[in-house]
Amino acid sequence: MSLFKLKQLCAVTLPNTEEFDGRHFAVGLLDSDSEERLAIGSFSGMLRIYRPSRKFTERDLLYEANLN
């Protein structure tokens, strides 16, 4: 029996050309707002910041930049 349960909060389909690993994301208070944000970076230099929600929509993507 496990004490922890993992639930999928949201899912995003990204291009197949981007590669990620488990060390390229952060969750926390990233701005002056009191809500947590999810920041994801890829090996190709794409940075995306999301506002996670139970009913994930395209509007939950707050920021996207190619940092090369």
Residue, then its C-alpha position, 0 to 999 in steps of 0.5 A: m500500500s502506498l501513501f502517495k497517489l499521482k493524479q494527472l492534472c493537465a496534459v499538453t501535446l508538444p512538437n516531436t522535435e522537442e526533447f525534455d527530461g525530468r530536470h527541466f521543469a519547476v513548480g512554484l511561485l514564479d511571479s508576484d501572483s499568489e498562484e503556483r506556476l509550472a515552468i517547462g524548458s526543452f533542450s532546444g531552448m523553448l521556455r513555457i510557463y503554465r497556470p495549471s488548472r483542473k480543466f486545462t485549456e489553451r489559455d493556461l499557457l501564460y508565456e512562451a519564448n524561444l531562448n535558443 
